[in-house]
Amino acid sequence: MALPPAPIGAVVPVGGVLAYLLITRQLFSRSTWRRLYPLSGALIFLLIAVPWHVLATLRMPPYLNFTMHSGPGEYHGFFWFYFMNEHVLRFLSLRYPRDYNTVPRMAFWLLNLLWLFPWSVYLPAAFRLSYKPVDRAGRTRMLALCWAGFLLLFFTLSSTQEYYSMPMYPALALLLGCAMDKQGKWVMAGTRVLAAVAAGAAIVIGVILFSVRQVPTPGDISTALRQNPAAYTLSLGHMGDLTLPSFAYLRAPLLLAGAACVIGVLGICLWRGRRAYFAVAVMMVVFFHASRMALVTFDPYLSSRPLADALLHEPPGQLIIDGTYYPFSSVIFYANRDALLWNGRMNNLEYGSYAPGAAQVFIDDSQFTKAWLGTMRYYLLADGGELARLRSLVGSAHLHRVAECGGKLLLSNGLSAAAADLNDGKNRPVSW
């Protein structure tokens, strides 16, 4: 189901347009507003957005709650959650629950150089363009600048999550394209910087490949990674999981990424002007393919589809997730199963769990132990590092391994078909 436009979806473009009109001295011009049709445009927007929000508010009371505070066990209805919590309090970095993280404002700005790379090397040239609204090109560039500038400043005053700046990239892409089309010394300097960065990246990749040339690769990549759960609320949080041995599992993607960098360097050195852009574009196409290959290698660690496939081949039983829902959400999707959440009342699920009529899917240690040691068949999704805790609660004799993937386990309290195969058909638990 597609959701209607959210308020933030109107604030950002309207703010950019108002900034543009103010700078170009059109904000208080009657002819400007006659051409923009603000009343009819707002009416169309409201006709699309309001019915859904009103219906959701009526179905999930209380209504029109404007409190600035919430905590465990408190439920203030849909209106409060959607408008106050997800917009006002999120902007003020007071949203509850606090299941996200922010970066320093300087990093929020500078990370855009990374997101836009390699084209970000031409940003200095874009800043030197003419933004005087004396012709259509100048007005277009000014509008793009207001679009990007307003959005960046707006979220600089808000909770600075890395990806909040991404809606301004179409505007920046237009400005970068203008700068690249005009050429000039700043564009040439950017191209030289790009060649140097690509050459440096190729050298680093070569050093890494040489360092891991004899490193064995047993199992999947999860065996060579270290976990940093506290960092996973950031978009680049999993970068901290990498270790030098983990690159041994990424030899093919690294080799292709290195080749991409070499293509870029050679193309820039051999071609001049606009033809160099083609070499950079080819470099990025090859690099993105290397990234896709790397994601395939990371799939057992980041995804849980093999566990879902194993579950689908097992006898029927109730599924339980140990801890937070998100690491195993793909199992729910691929297996199309409901699940109980063991000590999982946290993050985005917490607020809705207190709503009247909410599904009672949250269980604690005592409820889990009673169910697991009962007569019904249960399956448990858990991190491999939690095995000692599970043994202490229910005993090794009641833990049967169905499947394992990326350091994650699918366990059963009754002997499954997969466990029977591993035990030569004997009715005993899997040896750990």
N, C-alpha and C positions, 0 to 999 in steps of 0.2 A: 504494500500500500504506500503510495507516494504521499508525503506530508506536504501541507500547504506552506507558503512562504513564511519564514520566521521573521520576527521583527528585525533581527540583525541583518537579514537579507535586504531590508529596505533602508536601514540606517547608513550602511556603507556607500551604496551608489548615490543616495540622495545627498549625503554629506560631500562626496566628491563633486557632484554637479553644483551644489550651492557654493562650494569653494571656487569652482571655475567661474560661475556667474559673478561672484563678488570680485574676483581678480580682474575680469574683463569688463567690469562696470555695467553688467546687464541685470544684476540682481533686482534692482528697483525699477526696471524698465517695464512699462505696461505691455509693450509689444512682445517682450520675451515670454511673459506668462500666458499671453494669448496663444503663442505658438506651442507652448509646452502642454497645454490642456491639463493643468494640475488637478482640477476637481474631477473631471471624468476619469483621468488616470488613477487617482486615488480611489474612486468608486469601484473601478474594475478590480483593483488590488483587494479592496475590502470584501467585495462579493466572492472572490476566490478564497480568501483566507479566513474571514470571520465565521462562517457557518461551522467549519470543522472545530475551531477553537471553542465556540460557544457550546457545541454538543459535547465535546470532551469535558468542559468545565461542569456542565449540568450532570453528566454521568459520574463524575468523580468529585463530589463535594468534600470539604466546605468551599464556598465560593468567595472570591475576592479577598483572600487573605494576603495582607501586605507585611507580615512580620519579617524582620530582618534576621531571624535566628531560627535554627532548627538543630535537632540532636537525635540521638538514638531513641527509637520508640515514638517519635513525633511524626504525625502525618497531617499535612495542611492542604491536601487536595491537589488537583491538576493545575489549577490556575497559579497557585504559589510555586509549584515545582517548575512549571514551564516558563513563566514570566519572571518571577522573583529570583528563583534559585539559578535557573539556567541562563538568565540574561543579566539581571541587576547584580546579583551576588557573584556570578562568575566574572563579570567585568571588574568588580571590586576585589576579586580573588578571595571571596568569602564563601564560595559555594560549599554546600554540604551534600554528601561526604567529600572530603578532600582526597579524591582518587586520581589526581593529576599533579603535574609538577610544572614549574616555569623555569625559564632560563633568565640570566641577567639581561638587562635591556641592551647592553652593548652586544652581547652574543645574539640577541634577537635580531639586531640589525645586520651584524656581520655574517650570520649564517645564510643570509640571502645570496652572498657571493658563492657559497657552496651549492645551494639549491639551483642557482642559475648557471653554474659552470658547465661548459667552457665559455658561454657567451657573456658571462659577467665581466670578462676582461675588457669588454668594450663599454662598460658603464661610464668611465671617465669621458669617453668620446660622446656618449649620449648626453652627459651633463653640459657639454659645450655646444649643443645645438641651440638654435634660436627658438625661443618660446614666445616671441612677441605675437600676439593674436592679430596680425595685420593681413594674413591670408589664410586660406583653408588649412594648409600644412601647419602653420604656426598655431592655429586654434586647436587642431587635432592633437598636436604635441602638448599644448597646455592642458587640454582636457585629460590626456593620459597622465601627465605629471600630477594633476590634482587628484585623480583617481588613486594613483599609487601613494602619493604623499599623505592624503587624508587617511587611508586605510592603515598605513604604517604608524602614523602618529596616534590614531585612535587606539590601536592595540598596544602601543607603547605605554599608554596610560592605563591599560588593563592588565589582565593576567597574561604574561608574555609566553605563551606556548609557541614552539618553533613554527608550526604549520599555519598559524593564524595569518601570516603575511602572504600566503600563496595566492589568494584571490587577486592580488595586484599584478601577478605575472603577465597576464595578457597585455596590460598597459606597458609594462617594462619591455615586453617582447616587441611591441610596436616602436618604442623609442630606440631600442637596440638595433632594430632593422633599419630605422632611419639613419642612425649613425654609421652603420656598416655600408649602407648604400652611398653615403657621401664620401666615404674613404677619409683621407687626411692623415696627418702625422700621429694623432692619438689612436686611430684605428690600427695603423702600422705598429705602433708601440704595443698595443694590446695583443696583436698577433704574435709579436716576438715574445711577450710574456707567456702567452699560451704555449708556444713551442718549447720554452724553457721548462714550464711546469710539466708538460707531457714528457719531455726528455727525462726530467728528474723522476717522474712516476715510473717510467720504463726501467730506469736504473734500480729503483727501490724494489720493484717487482722481481727483477733479475736476481737481486741479492736474497730476497725471501725464497725464491725457487731454489737457489743454490743451497741455502741453509737447511731446507727440508727435503733435500734430494734423497736422503736415505731414511727418513722418518717413516716408520710403519703406519698403516692406516687400518687397524682392526675395528670391526663394527662400523658405526656411523659417526658423524662428526661430533655428536654430543659427548662422546668419551674424551674429547680433547678440549672442550670448552669449559670455562668457569662461569658460574651463575652469579648475577648481580641484581637480584629482584628489586632492590631499592632504586635502581636506575631505569627500570622498565616503564616508568611513567613519562619518560622522555622519548622522542622519536628515534634518537640515536642511542638509546639505552643499551641495546644488544651489542653495540660495538665493543663494549667493555668485556664481553664474553670471549672475545678472540684471544687466542694464545698462539705462540709461534708454531707449536705442533699442529694446531688446527688448520694452518695453511697447507699442510700436507694433503688434506682432503680436498683442497681447492686448487690443485695443480693445473688442471685443464682450464678452469675459468681464469686463473691468474695468467696463464700463458696467453690466452686469447686477449685479456685486458692489456697485457704488455704489447702484444701485436697491434692492438688498437692505438696505443700511444705512439708506437713506431710509425704507423701509417700517418698519424697526425703530424708528427715531426717532419717526416720526409715530404709530405704534401705541402706543408708550409714552406719548407726550404726550396722545393722545386718550383712551386707555383707562386705567383704574385697576385695581388688584388683580390677580386671576387672569386677567382678559382681556388684560392686558399680556403675559402669558406666551405667549398665542396669537400675538401680533404678533411676538414674538421667535422663536417656532418657525417662522413663515412666513418671517421674515428668513433663518433658517438654511437652510431648504429652497431658497430662491432662491440663496443664497450657495453652497450645495453644487452647484447646477446650474451656476453660474458656474465653480466649480472644475473640474467635469467638462469644460466647454467649453475651459478652459485646458489641461487634460491632452491634449485632442485636438490643440491647437496644439503642445504639446510632444512629441507622439508621434514625429515624425521624429527628434528629438534623443534621447529616452529609450528608444525602441524601435527595432528593426531589421526589423520585419515587411516593409517594402517590399523590403529586400535578400533576404529569404527568398523572397518572391514572384518576384523576378527570377531567383533561383537555380533555382527549380522549372521555369522555362521554358528553362533552358540544357541543353546536352548533358551527359551524365553525366561526373563528374570528382571527384577527391578535394578535400575542403574543408580549408582551413588557416585558423586564427585567429592573428592577430598579437598576441602579448602575453596579458594576462589573459583568462580565459574569459567573465567576467560581462557586459561591454558587448555581446557578440554572442550571449548565451545564447538570445535569442528566435529567432535564425536556426536554431539547432539544433532548437528546439522546433517551429517552424512548417514547416520544411523536412524534418524528421525525418531528418536526416543525421548521420553521425559526422564528427568533425573531428580533425585533428592540431593540437596546440597548440605554436606556435612561440615559444620562450622564455616559456612559460606555466606552468611548474612553480612556482606561488605560491599564496598564500592557502589556502582550504579544500581545494584539490586537491592540495597539496603532500604532506601526510602520507600519504594513501592511495596516492599514486603510488609509494611505496616498498614497498608491500605485495607479498608474493610472488604472482605471477600477475596483477598489475595490468596493465591495457592499456598497451602501449607507444605512447603517443600524443604524447609530448613530443619535440620536435626542436630543434636549435640552428641557428645561422646557416649553418654548412657543409652540414648536411643539407637545410635549406630551399633553399639556392642550387642544390645538386645536383639536387633534385627539380624545382624550378621551371624549370631550364634543360634538363630531360630531355625525353623524348618523350611522357610521359603528360600528360593535361589536369588542371590544378589550378586551384582557385579560392581566393582569399585575401580574408579580411575584415580590414580595417585602418582605423585612424583616418586621416583626410585629412592630418593634420599629419605623418604618417610617410612621405609620398611621396618626399621627398628621400632619406631613408635607403634606401627600396626601390630608387630609381633607382641609387644607388651600389652596391647589391648585385647587381642583375640587369640593369640597363640599361633605359632607357625603351622600347626596341624589344620587350621581353618583358613589358610591363605593358599590359594591355588593360582598359579600364574597362567593366564590365558594368552597374553601377548605382551610384548615389550617394544617400545619405539622411542628413540631419542631420549632415553633416560626416564620415560614415563611408562607406567604399568597399567595393565588391565587385569584385575584379579577377580576371582570368584570364591564364594564360600562353599561351593559344591564342586565336585570334580567335573570339569568341562571336557568337551571332546578334545580340545587342544592339549589340555593337561594330561589326559589319559594317554595320548600319543607320546608325550614327553616321558611318561612314567611306564612305558611299555604296557599300557593297558591296566596297570595295577592301581587299585583304589587307595592311593596315598598322595599326600601333598607333594608339590614340586619342591625339589631340593634347592635351597637358596645359597 
